[in-house]
């Protein structure tokens, strides 16, 4: 895969060195990731394809993500949820998890609010709304939260992105949600004399 059209901020060789360092760190503990259901399927600069699975019965691939290192780390990593076989980007209604996060609420009655990190652009393209991910920082709602405020603090590394995609996209899943549609095609009965 070649560098995208936005490869204009950082020399691709610099991004490539950072890509290789991040992926080598990931590979050094690959067995730990595999046990958690995080599978690195492909890594060709500037992208890495990662599948996220859950050990439910039967085992399920919950989603996969194409993580783009173009202009890393002057710009954060970009995350596109894709079909793991075709690499076609998913539409929001094709993503089977909403990446729910509990936000503790303070006040007289403590509790928690559920925030869905999976958000959607008007073109139905989903994105993960989390600091450290390019689509979050480029969204108009987050213009006051510059990537440069997070850069170098651990947010936005490959490990951070993969860990948070797994945490909010997979960890809370306990089983399959089924929708059963019953269609009545005829009546059954016994013959009458």
C-alpha positions in Angstrom: 0.0 0.0 0.0 1.3 3.4 -0.8 1.3 6.6 1.2 -2.0 8.5 0.9 -2.5 11.9 -0.7 -1.9 13.6 2.6 1.8 12.4 2.9 3.1 16.0 2.7 3.9 16.9 6.3 6.4 14.3 7.3 9.2 12.7 5.2 7.8 9.2 4.5 11.2 7.7 5.6 10.7 9.3 9.1 7.2 7.9 9.3 8.4 4.5 8.1 11.1 4.3 10.8 8.4 5.1 13.4 6.1 2.5 11.8 8.7 -0.2 12.0 9.5 0.7 15.6 5.9 0.6 16.7 5.2 -2.7 14.8 8.4 -4.3 16.2 7.3 -3.4 19.7 3.8 -5.0 18.9 5.4 -8.1 17.5 7.7 -8.5 20.5 4.6 -9.3 22.6 2.5 -10.7 19.8 1.5 -13.8 21.8 -0.1 -11.7 24.5 -2.1 -9.9 21.8 -3.1 -13.1 20.1 -4.4 -14.5 23.5 -6.6 -11.4 23.8 -7.9 -11.9 20.2 -5.9 -9.1 18.6 -4.4 -10.4 15.3 -2.0 -8.5 13.1 -3.0 -9.6 9.7 -0.9 -7.4 7.5 1.8 -4.7 8.0 3.0 -2.9 4.9 4.0 0.7 5.4 2.1 2.9 5.8 -0.7 0.7 7.1 -1.3 -2.2 9.5 -4.4 -4.4 9.3 -5.6 -5.7 12.7 -8.5 -8.0 13.4 -10.2 -8.1 16.8 -11.9 -11.3 17.9 -13.8 -12.6 20.9 -13.7 -16.1 22.4 -17.4 -16.5 22.5 -19.0 -19.7 21.1 -18.5 -19.8 18.2 -15.5 -17.5 18.1 -16.2 -14.2 16.3 -14.2 -11.6 14.5 -15.9 -8.5 15.9 -14.2 -6.0 13.5 -11.0 -5.2 11.8 -9.1 -1.9 11.5 -6.8 -0.5 9.0 -4.4 1.8 10.9 -2.6 4.4 8.8 0.8 5.8 9.7 0.9 8.5 7.0 2.5 11.6 8.5 3.0 9.8 11.9 3.6 11.2 14.5 3.2 14.9 13.5 -0.4 13.7 12.9 -2.0 10.9 14.9 -2.7 7.5 13.5 -5.8 7.2 11.3 -8.2 4.3 12.0 -10.6 3.0 9.4 -12.9 0.1 10.2 -12.8 -2.3 7.3 -14.0 -5.7 6.1 -11.0 -8.0 6.9 -11.3 -9.9 3.6 -11.9 -7.1 1.1 -10.5 -4.1 3.0 -13.6 -2.2 2.0 -14.4 0.5 4.6 -17.5 -0.4 6.7 -20.5 1.9 7.0 -21.8 2.6 10.4 -24.7 0.1 10.2 -22.2 -2.6 9.3 -20.2 -2.3 12.5 -21.7 -4.6 15.1 -20.3 -2.9 18.2 -20.8 0.7 19.2 -17.6 0.9 21.3 -19.4 1.8 24.5 -17.5 3.5 27.3 -18.7 4.2 30.8 -18.1 7.7 32.0 -18.4 8.1 35.8 -20.8 10.9 36.8 -20.1 13.0 39.9 -22.7 14.7 41.9 -25.2 13.9 44.7 -26.1 10.6 43.0 -23.0 9.0 41.6 -23.4 6.8 38.6 -22.2 6.4 35.1 -23.2 7.5 31.6 -22.6 5.4 28.5 -20.8 7.1 25.7 -20.6 5.5 22.3 -17.2 6.1 20.8 -18.4 5.0 17.4 -19.6 8.1 15.7 -20.7 8.7 12.1 -20.1 11.4 9.5 -23.0 12.4 7.4 -21.7 10.0 4.6 -22.2 7.1 7.0 -18.5 6.6 7.5 -17.9 5.6 11.1 -15.0 6.9 13.1 -13.7 6.3 16.6 -14.1 9.4 18.7 -11.1 9.1 21.0 -8.2 11.4 21.6 -5.1 10.0 20.0 -6.9 9.0 16.8 -6.7 11.2 13.7 -10.4 11.3 12.9 -11.1 12.6 16.5 -8.6 15.4 16.2 -9.8 16.4 12.7 -13.5 16.4 13.6 -14.9 20.0 13.8 -16.3 19.3 17.3 -12.7 18.8 18.6 -10.9 21.8 17.2 -9.9 22.9 20.7 -8.2 19.5 21.4 -5.1 19.6 19.3 -3.2 16.4 18.7 -0.1 18.3 19.7 -1.5 18.5 23.3 -1.5 14.7 23.4 1.6 13.8 21.3 4.4 12.3 23.3 2.1 11.4 26.2 1.5 7.8 25.1 -1.8 8.5 23.4 -1.8 7.8 19.8 0.8 5.1 19.7 0.0 1.9 17.9 -0.3 0.1 21.3 -2.6 2.8 22.6 -4.9 2.7 19.6 -5.0 -1.1 19.4 -5.5 -1.5 23.2 -8.4 1.1 23.2 -10.0 -0.4 20.1 -10.0 -3.8 21.9 -11.0 -2.3 25.3 -14.1 -0.5 24.1 -14.9 -2.6 21.0 -14.4 -6.1 22.3 -14.0 -6.5 26.1 -17.6 -5.8 27.1 -19.0 -8.4 24.6 -20.4 -11.5 26.4 -22.3 -13.2 23.6 -24.3 -12.8 20.4 -27.3 -10.6 20.1 -29.9 -12.3 17.9 -32.9 -11.0 16.0 -35.4 -13.7 15.1 -38.0 -12.9 12.5 -40.8 -15.5 12.4 -42.8 -15.7 9.2 -46.0 -17.7 9.2 -46.2 -19.6 5.9 -49.2 -21.9 6.7 -51.1 -23.6 9.4 -50.1 -27.1 10.6 -52.7 -29.5 11.8 -54.1 -33.0 11.6 -56.3 -34.2 8.9 -60.0 -34.3 9.8 -62.4 -37.0 8.9 
